Amino acid sequence: MSIFGNIMGAIFGSHAAAATPAAPAGGGAPAGGGTSSGAPAGTTSAAPAPATAAPIAPPQSVDVAAILDKAVAAHHEKLEWRTSIVDMMKALDIDSSLGARKELAKELGYTGDTNDSASMNVWLHKQMMAQLAAHGGKLPPEIKH
C-alpha cells in the first residue's frame, strides 16, 4: 500500500485506504466487442450496471484532531502533528524517514526539490491536511490551509 493510503487508513480506517487521491469510478460502456459463443443480447442500450460500479459514499466525518491527539498520547513523547508531517507520521506509526516522505511527495505530485526537506515537509503537511479534509476529515480551524 502507498504511504498516502497508509495515512488515510490510519485516520479513516482500513476501508478508506482504497480511497486514494481522485479515483474516478465508471469506465467505458461494458458492451461486448468479442465474438464468443454468440448469446443474443436482446438489449442494445442496456442500463449501466450500478451494482458493480456504484459510487462509494463519502466517508462519514471523522475528527482528525481526536484521532491524532489520541495517537500522540500513546507515544509518550511530544509530537506536533498540527505543524509537522514527520510528527504526524510518527504518531500514526508510519515510517517518517526522508525516503518515505520523498515517496509521499511523489504520490501527492510534489514538483519542488525533494532535497530541500524543509520546504517539502511544509508542503506535505499542507497537502495531507487538505486531503484529510477533502475525504471527510474534520480539522480544527487553525489547521485548515
Secondary structure, 3 states (H helix, E strand, C coil): CCHHHHHHHHHHCHHHHHCCCCCCCCCCCCCCCCCCCCCCCCCCCCCCCHHHHCCCCCCCCEEHHHHHHHHHHHHCCCCCCCCCHHHHHHHCCCCCCHHHHHHHHHHHCCCCCCCCHHHHHHHHHHHHHHHHHHCCEECCCCCCC
